[in-house]
Amino acid sequence: MSGLDVFLFLWASSLIFFMKAGFLTLEIGQFSYKNAAYHCVLKLVDLVAVFVGYLCLGYGISYGFENIIPLITGTFNVELGAWWMKMAVFAAAAITIITGGVAERIKIVPYFLGALFVGGILYPIVEHLVWGGGFAQLGINFVDYAGSGAVHLFGGVVGLAAAWALGPRLRKYINGVPQALPGHNIPIAVLGAFILAFGWYGFNIGSASAVGDGLEMVQVAIATTMALTGGILGGALSSRNDPLYTANGMCAGLVAVCSGVALFSPIGAMIVGLLAGLQPFTYKIIEEKLKIDDVCAIGPVHAMSGLIGVICAGIPFLLRDASSVSFIGQLIGALVIIGIALIGGVIIYKGLDATIGLRVSEDSEKKGCDEGELQVSAYSKID
């Protein structure tokens, strides 16, 4: 690798890492202030779980176990080190999606263990298939440039499985009817969406394998920009300008563009973003039909939008060049990712629930996890 390529990877890693701040603020703005500080702890501990699991096991599953000893001992070369750094923050992004589905009611220790298992074992299996040559060895022509499938579809489905295993919040359903539980800070949630959009340029541009002449990175940047534009439009139109739906629509557009971001035309990217942004109906299906309490809409924003992005990467008229893609390959790849995420997620989180318990006490949930579990408050009280 050239020094410029190494810089690209580390620059991208830094932006992707900063997306953690976007996930945090987008999520805590969407639920009760009584759980904001507790959610900060969840976001911190899953970094430990993912980075340790990915260093000691996950990267080996993805790209070969001969890499593990050099990574652990620090005897790696620059190419291995740069690739590990970039892919480790990709793993962190996939796993942190889960928190949005289990907010306000999961215990810290089982959450940490779940993140360890998902980041160290389950996610790397999918990563191996998508980016480690697994699908190619099986003869499946699957394109996922920046992770609509490997990161977002996977993380969203695992998060929904975890939310199902936990059960809904105490206040969510009355006689089977879902209740609206408004978030406590819309501006901070929208700020989180903007931080995520900023980091997404690292997510997508940094997925280039090398700097080259720069044309590929420019094409990716423009497609990313047009997809978030379409996502905002879709979110605003489908929700009558609701600020949270519109902000989540922008994120949904960014999720969807990832798979084909190096192939979509600017107009194609905008169409994909628009389709992903039209998502309120998905939330209603999850909430009303499946009875899953998806606190921060990870189903619409990550799972469904990831699926839309994977499928659209196989639709020729949306692409500048469709010669290297297969609609059937995209569909098969999506179904395999969903199957691994769903089965693995249910096994992990139902297993944790059966052994050590997933959920905080009823008293803690009523008080709020800040007071009930941590004995702190995220906000100062004015006498």
Secondary structure, 3 states (H helix, E strand, C coil): CCHHHHHHHHHHHHHHHHHHHHHHHHHHCCCCHHHHHHHHHHHHHHHHHHHHHHHHHHHHHHHCHHHHHHHHHCCCCHHHHHHHHHHHHHHHHHHHCCHHHHCCCECHHHHHHHHHHHHHHHHHHHHHHHHCCHHHHCCCCCCCCCCHHHHHHHHHHHHHHHHHHHCCCCCCEECCEECCCCCCCHHHHHHHHHHHHHHHHHHHHCCCCCCCCCHHHHHHHHHHHHHHHHHHHHHHHHHCCCHHHHHHHHHHHHHHHCCCCCCECHHHHHHHHHHHHCCHHHHHHHHHHCCCCCCCCHHHHHHHHHHHHHHHCCCHHHECCCCCCCHHHHHHHHHHHHHHHHHHHHHHHHHHHHHCCCECCHHHHHHCHHHHHHCCCCCCCCC
